[in-house]
């Protein structure tokens, strides 16, 4: 919402969704779905202990989930070897992580209510993975097949996914996790499948703890929702874009390219 309020307006208020191209192979988002589903299926199948050969088990789970790609041999030839490398890397990741865990919860939904003028806004999420550490604190893990946000973006509130998931946890919004829990770690796991199959990226804060930043993120969202509860509040486009030359799904409706070109023409004109 901080980056691009107009996208929220178009997607969630106007309920506009783009049409998919016909008979197109799965794109980057599709690849991410296959990867996420395979890892989630592994976590659900083995929530307490690992099998004797975790990489082999994950590859077998992935084999079933990748069956829809059979109609696209080029995509299969590119992504399946990458998934196999990810499975090998992830098996080592699991062994290291689980050495310091009590339990894990995979694909767990959570929600909390937030005041929205005279109404209530429900903040809902589905966390990829929440770990209860040996000391009773929690780690929140998110899998990315693309580049994760930078620490600066998280700290500035432009990428608040994990901090808001932490806020929901602290408020008791996840089933079977009591309110008041403390979050020790926010972790992005990038799954690429290339020469470096996977990478762990812990969110680092210059000051404060994950708990404090979770509270800040929730307070900031509550403030923004209070502003947008006013029907006169406009949903501007691209207030804080990640890339100045990137055009998103709904930017043509907001006429972003038109206004950008008009602004460039005005700038080149030199003014008075």
C-alpha positions in Angstrom: 0.0 0.0 0.0 2.9 2.4 0.7 4.5 1.7 -2.7 1.5 1.8 -4.9 -2.0 2.6 -3.4 -3.6 2.5 -6.8 -2.8 -1.2 -7.2 -4.7 -1.9 -4.0 -7.6 0.2 -5.3 -7.8 -1.6 -8.7 -7.3 -5.1 -7.3 -9.3 -5.1 -4.0 -11.8 -2.2 -4.4 -12.6 -2.5 -8.1 -11.9 -6.3 -8.1 -10.0 -6.2 -11.4 -7.9 -9.1 -12.3 -5.8 -9.5 -15.4 -6.7 -12.3 -17.9 -4.1 -15.0 -18.4 -2.7 -15.6 -21.9 -4.0 -18.7 -23.6 -1.9 -21.8 -23.8 1.2 -20.1 -22.4 3.8 -22.1 -20.4 4.0 -21.2 -16.7 6.1 -18.1 -16.0 8.2 -17.1 -13.1 5.1 -17.0 -10.8 4.2 -20.5 -11.9 7.7 -21.8 -11.2 7.5 -20.2 -7.7 4.2 -22.0 -7.1 5.7 -25.4 -7.9 8.7 -24.8 -5.7 6.6 -23.5 -2.8 4.2 -26.4 -3.1 6.9 -29.0 -3.1 8.6 -27.6 -0.1 5.3 -27.1 1.7 4.4 -30.7 1.0 7.7 -31.9 2.4 7.2 -29.9 5.6 3.7 -31.2 6.1 4.8 -34.8 5.4 7.6 -34.6 7.9 6.7 -32.0 10.6 8.7 -33.5 13.4 11.6 -35.6 12.1 13.3 -35.9 8.7 13.3 -39.1 6.6 16.5 -41.0 6.1 17.0 -39.5 2.6 15.3 -36.1 2.7 16.5 -34.9 -0.7 15.2 -38.1 -2.4 11.8 -37.7 -0.7 11.5 -34.1 -1.8 12.3 -35.0 -5.3 9.6 -37.6 -5.3 7.1 -35.1 -4.0 8.3 -32.6 -6.6 7.9 -35.2 -9.4 4.1 -35.3 -8.7 3.7 -31.5 -8.5 5.7 -31.0 -11.7 3.4 -33.2 -13.8 1.4 -30.3 -15.1 4.6 -29.1 -16.8 4.6 -32.3 -19.0 2.8 -30.3 -21.8 5.7 -27.9 -21.8 8.9 -29.9 -22.3 11.1 -26.7 -22.6 9.9 -25.5 -19.2 10.4 -29.0 -17.7 13.9 -29.2 -19.2 14.9 -25.9 -17.6 13.1 -26.1 -14.2 13.3 -29.7 -13.2 17.1 -29.9 -12.9 17.0 -26.7 -10.9 14.4 -28.2 -8.6 16.6 -31.2 -8.1 19.5 -28.9 -7.1 17.2 -27.0 -4.7 16.1 -30.3 -3.1 19.7 -31.2 -2.4 20.4 -27.8 -0.9 17.2 -27.7 1.1 17.9 -31.1 2.6 21.0 -29.7 4.2 19.1 -26.5 5.2 16.5 -28.6 7.0 19.1 -30.7 8.8 20.8 -27.5 10.1 17.6 -25.7 11.0 15.9 -28.6 12.8 18.8 -29.1 15.1 17.6 -26.0 17.0 13.8 -26.4 16.7 11.0 -27.7 18.8 8.3 -27.6 16.1 7.6 -26.2 12.6 4.3 -25.0 11.1 4.0 -24.9 7.3 1.6 -22.8 5.2 -0.1 -21.6 8.3 -2.8 -18.9 8.1 -3.1 -16.1 10.5 -5.2 -12.9 10.9 -5.9 -10.0 13.3 -8.5 -7.2 13.2 -7.4 -3.6 12.7 -9.7 -0.6 13.2 -10.8 0.9 9.8 -12.9 4.0 10.6 -16.2 2.7 11.9 -15.5 -0.7 10.4 -12.8 -3.4 10.9 -10.0 -4.4 8.5 -8.8 -8.0 8.7 -5.1 -8.4 8.1 -4.7 -12.0 6.9 -1.6 -13.8 5.8 -0.4 -17.3 5.0 3.1 -17.8 6.4 5.4 -20.2 4.5 7.0 -21.4 7.7 7.0 -20.6 11.4 9.5 -22.3 13.6 9.4 -22.6 17.3 13.0 -22.5 18.4 14.5 -24.5 21.2 14.4 -21.5 23.6 10.7 -20.9 23.0 11.1 -17.9 20.6 10.0 -18.0 17.0 11.5 -17.7 13.5 9.5 -16.7 10.5 10.7 -18.0 7.2 9.6 -16.9 3.7 10.7 -18.7 0.5 11.5 -16.6 -2.6 12.3 -17.8 -6.1 13.1 -14.2 -7.0 15.2 -11.6 -5.2 14.1 -11.0 -1.6 13.7 -7.4 -0.5 16.6 -5.6 1.0 17.1 -4.9 4.7 16.6 -1.2 4.0 13.2 -1.9 2.3 12.1 -4.0 5.3 13.2 -1.4 7.8 11.5 1.4 5.9 8.2 -0.4 5.8 8.2 -0.7 2.0 8.3 -4.6 2.3 6.6 -5.3 5.5 5.5 -8.9 4.9 7.6 -10.6 7.5 7.3 -7.8 10.1 3.5 -7.9 9.8 3.6 -11.7 10.0 5.6 -11.2 13.2 3.0 -8.7 14.5 0.2 -11.2 13.8 2.2 -13.8 15.8 2.7 -11.5 18.7 -1.0 -10.7 18.7 -2.0 -14.4 18.8 -3.3 -14.4 15.3 -1.9 -17.8 14.3 -3.6 -21.0 15.5 -1.8 -22.8 18.3 0.7 -20.0 18.8 -0.2 -18.1 22.0 -0.3 -14.3 22.1 2.8 -12.5 23.4 5.3 -14.8 21.6 8.7 -13.3 20.8 10.2 -13.4 17.3 14.0 -14.0 17.3 14.5 -14.2 13.5 13.0 -13.1 10.2 14.5 -15.1 7.4 14.2 -15.1 3.6 15.3 -18.3 1.8 16.0 -17.7 -1.9 15.6 -20.8 -4.0 17.3 -20.4 -7.4 18.5 -23.8 -8.4 21.5 -22.5 -10.3 25.2 -22.9 -9.4 24.2 -21.6 -5.9 20.9 -23.5 -5.4 19.8 -21.7 -2.3 20.7 -18.8 -0.1 19.6 -17.8 3.4 19.1 -14.0 4.0 18.4 -13.0 7.6 16.8 -9.6 7.9 19.2 -7.3 9.8 18.1 -4.3 11.8 20.5 -1.5 12.7 18.5 -0.8 15.9 15.9 -2.6 17.8 14.6 -6.2 17.7 12.3 -8.1 15.4 9.6 -7.7 18.0 10.0 -4.0 18.1 9.9 -3.7 14.3 6.8 -5.9 14.2 5.1 -3.5 16.5 6.3 -0.5 14.4 5.0 -2.2 11.2 1.6 -2.8 12.8 1.4 0.7 14.1 2.3 2.1 10.6 -0.3 -0.1 8.9 -3.0 1.0 11.4 -2.1 4.6 10.7 -2.3 4.2 6.9 -5.6 2.3 7.2 -7.0 5.2 9.3 -6.1 7.6 6.5 -7.7 5.4 3.8 -10.9 5.0 5.9 -11.6 8.5 4.7 -13.4 8.2 1.4 -11.8 11.4 0.2 -8.3 9.9 0.5 -7.0 9.4 -3.1 -5.3 6.1 -4.1 -2.2 7.6 -5.9 -0.1 5.5 -8.2 3.6 4.7 -7.6 4.2 6.7 -4.5 7.4 4.7 -3.7 8.2 2.6 -6.8 10.9 -0.1 -6.4 12.0 0.6 -10.0 11.6 3.9 -11.8 11.3 2.2 -15.2 9.1 -0.7 -14.2 5.4 -0.8 -15.2 3.0 -2.9 -13.2 -0.2 -4.8 -13.8 -2.5 -1.8 -13.3 -0.3 1.1 -14.4 -2.0 1.4 -17.7 -5.3 2.1 -15.9 -3.6 4.8 -13.9 -2.0 6.1 -17.2 1.4 6.0 -15.6 3.3 5.8 -18.9 1.3 8.7 -20.3 2.0 11.0 -17.4 5.6 9.9 -17.3 6.1 10.9 -20.9 4.2 14.2 -20.3 6.4 14.9 -17.4 9.6 14.3 -19.4 8.3 16.6 -22.2 7.6 19.3 -19.7 11.1 18.9 -18.2 12.8 19.1 -21.6 10.8 22.2 -22.4 13.0 24.2 -19.9 10.2 26.0 -18.1 10.0 29.8 -18.0 
